[in-house]
């Protein structure tokens, strides 16, 4: 049986299922005597203390596996145990209704989870899993219940669960877990984030299709690339996916030898391939794959899954580490870009009809200059340790750029007063991701040191297509003639002003785009670590003269379909990516 789910973490897994039982609490709803209230509160506080100690231990243990950024997920769990609203709900049930501590905790969990589930917001629905995770941990201690343990002395298995909390995932041994299947959750769930960090294929969201479709011991095939699960697959399916998995592993091995090779076309045109990162762990993977620095450091992930805004020192240490690890290559640090689909648990953003057109990115930074200045100060301090650059997101006017630079000058003055070193000539650039920025690119280029084109949002805004909306996702065309014209206009303005221009959106990691970049004269691309070797391989098999000819054809074509067809035709002519021509590999 083939079941369609959500592709949470890439890869293929083939093996037998281990179904993780769900906690099912059957608690007697009996009243207490008022004289027992003090004892119930003491039990509650002891359970909270024990739970906190346990979460801190898990966090530190998990940090050794995936790094501090991913392990900071558990800061959000600690914050729930300290949240006055959640804790007041529990205390109120004990005090006013004379119920036992475990009953109060269970009712509070149910209340908040139901409330979150009713919201039309996937992010908040997935945060309900965190509340259940923390609440179940607290319940376990109040009831003296044992942990549900995973098999450790058996053959590797595919873990199947209704939902998988970060606490449970933190206890997994990646060498024992071939893949993960969950009925609940999506791409932004903590479980998906952690599975990607651990390199475990994951498919989630099966509950919309079926109930619990698997028993322990059933044979499964998990296709994390396409979000598919095959229950009791036939021999042909197993053989097909065994071959796919072998090819994936072989291709990874073949491409890895290119990590130290420069991305140069057959006729000598060089492209500079940097990486987009969200954490130090991602940087390590990018460097392993041969990234020439960081073209986009998404700093908002330092702010997520925690209880408060990160301070100057904490940010500085992360930025400095990235600067040091890149060993002289440039590190472009984008200032805080929240809003739209990126929310913070502890920073309430206003309800908006069109959040992607609302209070977000540089607009928040210029409104909360205290937070903005703290981040700029941390970045400036890190600039003393390497080739660091600053980039502002979602700039749409010259005024915004000037206001941001004014805060930067204040941060510099404070560091001068504190006698703390920084690069006084640090380069300051902007993201080109709204049509307004393209139309005044000539004006912006006179006041910015560089441009970086964020194609994800640029395509969305140019075409007025919400890329998160499944009903119109088919209208999201990166190769629309209007998008290509926007790219050309931006490059022309940058060239006239004599400033650099790079691309850091998803188009940068799309092999089909290489002719476009060569024709426009864009030589700096930044992409996900997973795309680096694949794009480099394609560059090595490309002839710039032929690629430019294909691109010129594209700029003359009138439809997205025709442009994509022309690019695909050129792409096919450069050979199979598994058959690498070694002429530029030496």
C-alpha positions as CSV (number, residue, x, y, z in Angstrom):
1,X,0.0,0.0,0.0
2,X,1.4,3.4,-1.0
3,X,0.5,6.3,1.4
4,X,1.2,10.0,0.6
5,X,2.5,12.1,3.4
6,X,4.8,15.2,3.8
7,X,8.5,15.0,3.0
8,X,10.0,16.1,6.3
9,X,13.6,14.9,5.8
10,X,15.2,13.6,2.7
11,X,16.5,10.1,2.0
12,X,15.3,6.5,1.6
13,X,14.8,3.9,4.4
14,X,14.0,0.2,4.0
15,X,13.3,-1.9,7.1
16,X,10.9,-3.2,9.7
17,X,8.7,-0.9,11.8
18,X,8.8,-0.3,15.5
19,X,5.6,1.4,16.5
20,X,6.1,3.7,19.5
21,X,3.1,3.5,21.9
22,X,1.4,6.8,22.7
23,X,1.0,7.9,26.3
24,X,-2.7,7.3,27.3
25,X,-3.5,8.8,30.7
26,X,-6.6,7.5,32.6
27,X,-6.7,9.6,35.7
28,X,-9.4,9.4,38.4
29,X,-11.2,12.8,38.7
30,X,-11.5,12.7,42.5
31,X,-11.6,15.7,44.9
32,X,-9.1,16.3,47.6
33,X,-9.5,17.6,51.1
34,X,-8.4,21.3,51.5
35,X,-5.7,20.2,54.0
36,X,-4.0,18.3,51.2
37,X,-3.5,21.3,49.0
38,X,0.0,22.2,50.3
39,X,1.1,18.6,49.7
40,X,-0.2,18.7,46.1
41,X,1.6,22.0,45.4
42,X,4.9,20.5,46.8
43,X,4.4,17.4,44.5
44,X,3.9,19.8,41.6
45,X,7.0,21.9,42.3
46,X,9.1,18.7,42.8
47,X,7.9,17.4,39.5
48,X,8.8,20.7,37.8
49,X,12.3,20.7,39.3
50,X,12.9,17.1,38.2
51,X,11.5,17.8,34.7
52,X,13.8,20.9,34.3
53,X,16.9,18.9,35.4
54,X,16.0,16.1,32.9
55,X,15.4,18.6,30.0
56,X,18.8,20.3,30.8
57,X,20.5,16.9,30.7
58,X,18.9,16.0,27.4
59,X,19.8,19.4,25.9
60,X,23.4,19.1,26.8
61,X,23.6,15.5,25.6
62,X,21.9,16.4,22.3
63,X,24.2,19.4,21.8
64,X,27.1,16.9,21.4
65,X,25.3,15.3,18.5
66,X,23.8,18.1,16.4
67,X,25.3,21.3,17.9
68,X,23.9,24.2,20.0
69,X,21.4,25.6,17.6
70,X,19.3,22.5,17.2
71,X,19.6,21.6,20.9
72,X,18.2,25.0,21.7
73,X,14.8,23.5,20.9
74,X,14.8,22.4,24.6
75,X,15.0,26.0,25.7
76,X,11.4,26.3,24.5
77,X,10.5,23.3,26.7
78,X,12.1,24.9,29.8
79,X,10.3,28.1,29.0
80,X,6.9,26.2,29.1
81,X,7.7,25.0,32.6
82,X,8.4,28.7,33.6
83,X,5.5,30.1,31.6
84,X,3.2,31.9,34.1
85,X,0.0,31.4,32.0
86,X,0.5,27.6,31.8
87,X,1.6,27.3,35.4
88,X,-1.2,29.5,36.7
89,X,-3.7,27.3,34.9
90,X,-2.4,24.3,36.7
91,X,-2.3,26.0,40.1
92,X,-5.8,27.4,39.6
93,X,-7.3,23.9,39.0
94,X,-5.6,22.5,42.1
95,X,-6.6,25.5,44.3
96,X,-10.1,26.2,43.1
97,X,-11.3,22.7,42.1
98,X,-9.3,20.6,44.7
99,X,-7.9,18.3,42.1
100,X,-4.7,16.3,42.3
101,X,-1.6,17.7,40.7
102,X,-1.5,15.2,37.9
103,X,-5.2,15.8,37.0
104,X,-4.6,19.5,36.9
105,X,-1.6,19.1,34.6
106,X,-3.5,16.8,32.3
107,X,-6.4,19.3,32.1
108,X,-4.1,22.2,31.5
109,X,-2.3,20.3,28.7
110,X,-5.7,19.4,27.1
111,X,-6.9,23.0,27.4
112,X,-3.9,24.6,25.6
113,X,-3.5,21.9,23.0
114,X,-7.1,22.2,22.0
115,X,-6.8,26.0,21.9
116,X,-3.7,25.7,19.7
117,X,-5.2,23.1,17.4
118,X,-8.2,25.4,16.7
119,X,-5.9,28.1,15.4
120,X,-5.5,28.3,11.6
121,X,-1.7,28.4,12.0
122,X,0.5,25.4,11.3
123,X,3.3,26.8,13.4
124,X,1.1,27.1,16.5
125,X,-0.4,23.7,15.9
126,X,3.1,22.2,15.9
127,X,4.0,24.1,19.1
128,X,1.1,22.1,20.7
129,X,3.3,19.1,20.4
130,X,5.9,20.9,22.6
131,X,3.3,21.5,25.3
132,X,2.2,17.8,25.2
133,X,5.9,16.8,25.4
134,X,6.6,18.9,28.5
135,X,3.3,18.1,30.1
136,X,3.8,14.4,29.6
137,X,7.2,14.6,31.2
138,X,5.7,16.3,34.2
139,X,2.9,13.8,34.4
140,X,5.4,10.9,34.2
141,X,7.2,12.2,37.3
142,X,3.9,12.9,39.2
143,X,2.7,9.4,38.5
144,X,6.0,7.6,38.8
145,X,5.5,6.1,35.3
146,X,8.4,4.5,33.5
147,X,9.9,5.9,30.3
148,X,8.8,4.3,27.0
149,X,12.1,2.8,25.8
150,X,13.2,2.1,22.3
151,X,14.8,-1.1,21.2
152,X,18.6,-0.8,21.5
153,X,19.9,-4.4,20.9
154,X,17.9,-5.2,17.8
155,X,18.4,-4.7,14.1
156,X,18.0,-1.1,12.9
157,X,14.3,-0.2,12.5
158,X,12.0,2.4,11.1
159,X,10.3,4.3,14.0
160,X,6.6,4.8,13.6
161,X,4.6,7.1,16.0
162,X,1.5,9.2,16.0
163,X,3.7,12.1,16.8
164,X,7.3,12.3,17.9
165,X,8.4,14.9,20.5
166,X,11.8,16.4,20.6
167,X,12.5,14.7,23.9
168,X,11.8,11.3,22.3
169,X,13.9,12.1,19.2
170,X,16.8,13.3,21.4
171,X,17.1,9.7,22.8
172,X,17.4,8.1,19.3
173,X,20.5,6.4,18.3
174,X,20.9,7.4,14.5
175,X,22.8,4.2,13.9
176,X,19.7,2.2,15.0
177,X,17.0,4.3,13.3
178,X,16.8,3.9,9.5
179,X,13.8,6.3,9.1
180,X,10.9,7.9,10.9
181,X,7.1,8.0,10.1
182,X,4.7,10.2,12.0
183,X,1.0,10.6,11.6
184,X,1.1,14.3,12.8
185,X,3.5,17.1,12.0
186,X,4.9,19.0,9.0
187,X,8.1,20.4,7.6
188,X,8.5,23.0,10.3
189,X,7.9,20.7,13.2
190,X,10.7,20.3,15.7
191,X,10.9,16.6,14.9
192,X,11.4,17.4,11.2
193,X,14.1,19.9,12.0
194,X,15.9,17.5,14.3
195,X,15.6,14.6,11.8
196,X,17.2,16.6,9.1
197,X,20.0,17.5,11.5
198,X,20.5,13.8,12.3
199,X,20.3,12.8,8.6
200,X,17.3,10.5,9.2
201,X,14.7,10.2,6.4
202,X,11.3,11.3,7.7
203,X,7.7,11.3,6.3
204,X,5.0,13.0,8.4
205,X,1.4,14.0,8.1
206,X,0.0,10.6,7.3
207,X,-3.1,11.0,9.5
208,X,-4.9,12.9,6.8
209,X,-4.7,9.7,4.6
210,X,-5.1,6.9,7.1
211,X,-5.2,5.9,10.7
212,X,-2.2,4.0,12.3
213,X,-1.4,1.9,9.2
214,X,1.5,-0.1,10.7
215,X,2.2,-2.7,13.3
216,X,5.6,-3.4,14.9
217,X,7.5,-5.8,12.6
218,X,5.8,-4.7,9.4
219,X,8.1,-4.1,6.4
220,X,8.2,-0.5,5.3
221,X,9.8,1.6,2.6
222,X,10.1,5.3,3.5
223,X,10.7,7.8,0.7
224,X,11.7,11.1,2.5
225,X,12.3,12.9,-0.8
226,X,8.7,12.5,-2.1
227,X,6.9,12.0,1.2
228,X,5.8,8.5,0.5
229,X,5.5,5.4,2.7
230,X,5.0,1.9,1.4
231,X,3.5,-0.6,3.8
232,X,4.3,-4.3,3.2
233,X,5.9,-3.4,-0.1
234,X,6.2,-6.0,-2.9
235,X,9.6,-7.3,-4.1
236,X,9.7,-4.9,-7.1
237,X,9.2,-1.8,-4.8
238,X,11.9,-3.0,-2.4
239,X,14.3,-3.6,-5.3
240,X,13.5,-0.2,-6.9
241,X,14.1,1.7,-3.7
242,X,17.2,-0.3,-2.8
243,X,18.6,0.8,-6.2
244,X,17.6,4.4,-5.5
245,X,19.2,4.4,-2.2
246,X,22.4,2.8,-3.6
247,X,22.5,5.5,-6.3
248,X,22.0,8.2,-3.8
249,X,24.9,6.9,-1.7
250,X,27.1,6.4,-4.8
251,X,26.3,9.9,-6.1
252,X,27.2,11.4,-2.8
253,X,30.5,9.6,-2.8
254,X,31.3,10.6,-6.4
255,X,30.4,14.3,-5.8
256,X,32.3,14.5,-2.6
257,X,35.6,14.3,-4.5
258,X,34.7,17.6,-6.1
259,X,34.7,19.4,-2.7
260,X,38.2,20.8,-3.2
261,X,37.7,21.6,-6.9
262,X,37.0,25.1,-8.1
263,X,33.7,25.6,-10.0
264,X,35.1,26.5,-13.5
265,X,33.4,25.9,-16.8
266,X,35.1,24.0,-19.6
267,X,36.1,27.3,-21.2
268,X,37.4,28.9,-18.0
269,X,34.6,30.9,-16.5
270,X,34.6,30.7,-12.7
271,X,31.6,30.7,-10.4
272,X,32.1,31.4,-6.7
273,X,29.8,29.0,-4.7
274,X,29.1,29.9,-1.1
275,X,26.4,28.5,1.2
276,X,23.2,29.6,2.9
277,X,23.3,28.5,6.6
278,X,21.2,28.7,9.7
279,X,23.6,27.2,12.2
280,X,27.2,26.3,12.8
281,X,26.4,22.6,12.1
282,X,25.1,23.6,8.6
283,X,28.4,25.6,8.1
284,X,30.4,22.5,8.9
285,X,28.5,20.5,6.3
286,X,28.9,23.4,3.8
287,X,32.6,23.5,4.3
288,X,32.8,19.8,3.9
289,X,31.1,20.2,0.5
290,X,33.6,22.9,-0.5
291,X,31.7,26.1,0.1
292,X,33.7,29.3,-0.5
293,X,32.3,31.1,2.5
294,X,28.8,32.0,3.6
295,X,26.6,34.0,1.2
296,X,23.6,34.1,3.6
297,X,23.6,33.5,7.4
298,X,19.9,33.4,8.4
299,X,20.3,34.8,11.9
300,X,16.6,34.5,12.8
301,X,17.2,30.8,13.7
302,X,19.3,32.1,16.7
303,X,16.1,33.8,17.9
304,X,13.8,30.8,17.5
305,X,12.9,28.0,20.0
306,X,13.9,29.9,23.1
307,X,12.3,32.0,25.8
308,X,14.0,35.4,25.2
309,X,15.9,37.4,22.7
310,X,19.6,36.4,22.5
311,X,22.0,38.9,24.0
312,X,24.9,40.6,22.4
313,X,27.5,38.2,23.8
314,X,25.7,35.1,22.8
315,X,25.2,36.3,19.2
316,X,28.8,37.5,19.0
317,X,30.2,34.1,20.0
318,X,28.2,32.4,17.2
319,X,29.1,35.0,14.5
320,X,32.7,35.0,15.6
321,X,32.9,31.2,15.3
322,X,31.4,31.3,11.8
323,X,33.9,34.0,10.8
324,X,36.8,31.9,12.1
325,X,35.7,28.7,10.5
326,X,35.4,30.2,7.1
327,X,39.1,31.1,7.2
328,X,39.1,34.4,5.3
329,X,36.2,33.7,2.9
330,X,33.4,36.2,3.3
331,X,30.5,35.7,5.7
332,X,27.3,37.7,4.8
333,X,25.2,38.0,8.0
334,X,21.6,38.9,7.3
335,X,20.0,40.9,10.1
336,X,16.9,39.5,11.8
337,X,14.3,38.5,9.2
338,X,11.1,37.5,11.1
339,X,7.4,37.9,10.3
340,X,5.5,36.3,7.5
341,X,5.9,32.5,8.1
342,X,8.7,33.0,10.7
343,X,7.4,33.6,14.2
344,X,9.0,33.8,17.7
345,X,7.2,32.2,20.7
346,X,8.1,35.1,23.0
347,X,7.6,38.1,20.6
348,X,3.9,38.6,19.7
349,X,3.4,39.9,16.2
350,X,0.1,41.5,15.3
351,X,-2.6,39.6,13.5
352,X,-2.4,40.6,9.9
353,X,-4.5,39.8,6.8
354,X,-1.3,39.8,4.6
355,X,1.7,39.1,6.9
356,X,4.1,38.7,4.0
357,X,3.2,42.4,3.1
358,X,3.2,43.5,6.7
359,X,5.3,43.9,9.9
360,X,8.4,41.9,9.1
361,X,12.2,41.9,8.5
362,X,13.8,45.4,8.4
363,X,10.5,47.0,9.3
364,X,10.6,45.3,12.7
365,X,14.3,46.1,13.2
366,X,13.7,49.8,12.5
367,X,10.7,49.8,14.9
368,X,12.7,47.9,17.6
369,X,16.0,49.7,17.3
370,X,17.1,48.3,20.7
371,X,17.1,44.8,19.3
372,X,18.5,45.9,16.0
373,X,21.4,47.7,17.6
374,X,22.2,44.7,19.8
375,X,22.5,42.5,16.8
376,X,24.6,45.0,14.8
377,X,26.9,45.4,17.7
378,X,27.5,41.6,17.9
379,X,28.1,41.4,14.1
380,X,30.5,44.3,14.3
381,X,32.5,42.7,17.1
382,X,32.7,39.4,15.0
383,X,34.0,41.4,12.0
384,X,37.4,41.6,13.9
385,X,37.7,37.8,13.5
386,X,37.1,37.5,9.8
387,X,35.7,38.8,6.5
388,X,32.2,39.7,7.8
389,X,29.6,41.6,5.9
390,X,26.2,42.9,7.0
391,X,23.1,42.6,4.9
392,X,19.6,44.1,5.5
393,X,16.5,42.2,4.4
394,X,13.5,43.4,2.5
395,X,14.7,46.9,1.8
396,X,12.2,48.8,-0.4
397,X,13.4,52.4,-0.1
398,X,16.5,54.6,0.3
399,X,15.1,55.9,3.5
400,X,15.1,52.4,5.1
401,X,18.7,51.8,4.1
402,X,19.8,55.2,5.6
403,X,17.9,54.6,8.8
404,X,19.5,51.1,9.2
405,X,23.0,52.6,8.6
406,X,22.3,55.3,11.2
407,X,21.7,52.5,13.8
408,X,24.9,50.9,12.6
409,X,26.8,54.1,13.1
410,X,25.4,54.3,16.7
411,X,26.7,50.7,17.3
412,X,30.1,51.6,16.0
413,X,30.2,54.7,18.3
414,X,29.4,52.5,21.3
415,X,32.1,50.1,20.4
416,X,34.6,52.9,20.0
417,X,33.6,54.2,23.5
418,X,34.0,50.7,24.9
419,X,37.4,50.3,23.0
420,X,36.3,47.1,21.4
421,X,37.8,46.2,18.0
422,X,35.7,45.8,14.8
423,X,36.2,46.4,11.1
424,X,35.5,50.1,10.5
425,X,35.3,49.4,6.8
426,X,32.8,46.6,7.0
427,X,30.8,46.1,3.8
428,X,27.0,46.7,4.1
429,X,24.6,45.3,1.5
430,X,21.0,44.8,1.0
431,X,18.6,42.0,-0.2
432,X,16.9,42.7,-3.5
433,X,13.6,40.8,-2.9
434,X,10.8,43.3,-3.6
435,X,10.0,44.9,-7.0
436,X,10.4,48.4,-5.5
437,X,14.1,47.7,-4.8
438,X,14.6,46.6,-8.4
439,X,12.9,49.7,-9.7
440,X,15.2,52.0,-7.7
441,X,18.2,49.7,-7.8
442,X,20.3,52.5,-9.3
443,X,19.6,54.7,-6.3
444,X,20.2,51.9,-3.8
445,X,23.4,50.9,-5.5
446,X,24.8,54.4,-4.8
447,X,24.4,53.8,-1.0
448,X,25.0,50.0,-0.7
449,X,28.3,48.1,-1.0
450,X,26.6,45.1,-2.6
451,X,23.4,43.5,-3.7
452,X,22.2,39.9,-3.0
453,X,19.1,38.8,-4.9
454,X,16.7,36.8,-2.8
455,X,14.8,35.0,-5.6
456,X,12.3,33.2,-3.3
457,X,10.5,36.4,-2.2
458,X,11.3,38.3,-5.4
459,X,9.4,35.8,-7.5
460,X,6.6,35.8,-5.0
461,X,6.2,39.5,-5.0
462,X,6.7,40.0,-8.8
463,X,4.1,37.4,-9.6
464,X,1.8,38.1,-6.7
465,X,1.8,34.4,-5.9
466,X,2.0,33.2,-2.3
467,X,4.4,30.3,-2.6
468,X,3.0,28.7,0.6
469,X,-0.5,28.5,-0.9
470,X,-1.1,25.1,-2.4
471,X,-4.0,26.4,-4.6
472,X,-1.8,28.7,-6.6
473,X,1.6,27.1,-6.1
474,X,1.5,26.1,-9.7
475,X,1.7,29.7,-10.7
476,X,5.0,30.3,-8.9
477,X,7.4,30.4,-11.9
478,X,11.0,31.4,-11.1
479,X,11.6,31.5,-14.9
480,X,8.7,33.9,-15.7
481,X,9.9,36.5,-18.2
482,X,9.1,39.2,-15.7
483,X,11.5,37.6,-13.2
484,X,14.3,37.4,-15.7
485,X,13.8,41.1,-16.5
486,X,14.0,41.9,-12.8
487,X,17.3,40.0,-12.6
488,X,18.7,41.9,-15.6
489,X,17.6,45.3,-14.3
490,X,19.2,44.6,-10.9
491,X,22.5,43.5,-12.4
492,X,22.6,46.4,-14.8
493,X,22.2,48.9,-11.9
494,X,24.9,47.2,-9.8
495,X,27.3,47.1,-12.7
496,X,26.8,50.8,-13.5
497,X,27.5,51.6,-9.8
498,X,30.5,49.2,-9.7
499,X,29.2,47.1,-6.8
500,X,29.0,43.3,-6.5
501,X,25.8,41.4,-7.0
502,X,25.1,37.8,-5.9
503,X,22.1,35.4,-5.7
504,X,21.1,33.6,-2.5
505,X,17.6,32.3,-3.3
506,X,16.6,28.9,-4.4
507,X,17.3,29.7,-8.0
508,X,21.0,29.8,-7.1
509,X,20.9,26.1,-6.3
510,X,18.9,25.2,-9.4
511,X,21.3,23.8,-12.0
512,X,19.0,25.0,-14.8
513,X,19.9,28.6,-13.8
514,X,23.6,28.4,-14.6
515,X,23.2,29.8,-18.1
516,X,21.3,32.8,-16.8
517,X,24.0,33.7,-14.3
518,X,26.8,33.3,-16.9
519,X,24.9,35.5,-19.3
520,X,24.2,38.2,-16.7
521,X,27.7,38.1,-15.4
522,X,26.7,37.0,-11.9
523,X,29.6,35.0,-10.5
524,X,28.6,34.7,-6.8
525,X,26.0,32.2,-5.8
526,X,24.9,31.0,-2.4
527,X,22.9,27.9,-1.9
528,X,22.0,25.1,0.6
529,X,25.0,22.9,1.6
530,X,23.2,20.0,-0.1
531,X,23.2,21.8,-3.5
532,X,26.8,22.8,-3.6
533,X,28.4,19.7,-5.1
534,X,25.6,19.1,-7.5
535,X,25.7,22.6,-8.9
536,X,29.5,22.5,-9.0
537,X,29.4,19.3,-11.0
538,X,27.1,20.9,-13.5
539,X,29.4,23.9,-13.8
540,X,32.3,21.7,-14.5
541,X,30.4,20.1,-17.4
542,X,29.2,23.5,-18.8
543,X,30.7,25.5,-21.6
544,X,30.1,29.2,-20.9
545,X,29.8,30.2,-24.6
546,X,27.0,27.7,-25.3
547,X,25.3,28.4,-21.9
548,X,25.2,32.2,-22.7
549,X,23.6,31.5,-26.1
550,X,20.9,29.4,-24.4
551,X,20.3,32.2,-21.9
552,X,20.0,34.8,-24.6
553,X,17.3,32.7,-26.2
554,X,15.5,32.6,-22.8
555,X,15.5,36.4,-22.5
556,X,13.8,36.6,-25.9
557,X,11.1,34.0,-25.1
558,X,7.6,34.9,-24.0
559,X,6.4,32.2,-21.6
560,X,7.7,30.4,-18.5
561,X,7.1,27.0,-20.2
562,X,9.2,28.0,-23.2
563,X,12.1,29.3,-21.0
564,X,12.1,26.2,-18.8
565,X,12.1,24.0,-21.9
566,X,15.1,25.9,-23.4
567,X,17.0,25.6,-20.2
568,X,16.2,21.9,-19.8
569,X,17.3,21.3,-23.4
570,X,20.7,22.9,-22.6
571,X,20.9,21.1,-19.3
572,X,20.4,17.7,-21.0
573,X,23.1,18.5,-23.5
574,X,25.7,18.9,-20.8
575,X,25.5,15.2,-19.9
576,X,24.3,13.0,-17.1
577,X,25.3,14.3,-13.7
578,X,26.5,10.8,-12.7
579,X,29.0,10.8,-15.6
580,X,31.4,13.5,-14.5
581,X,33.9,14.7,-17.0
582,X,37.2,15.0,-15.0
583,X,38.8,17.7,-17.3
584,X,38.5,20.4,-14.6
585,X,38.9,18.2,-11.5
586,X,42.6,18.1,-11.4
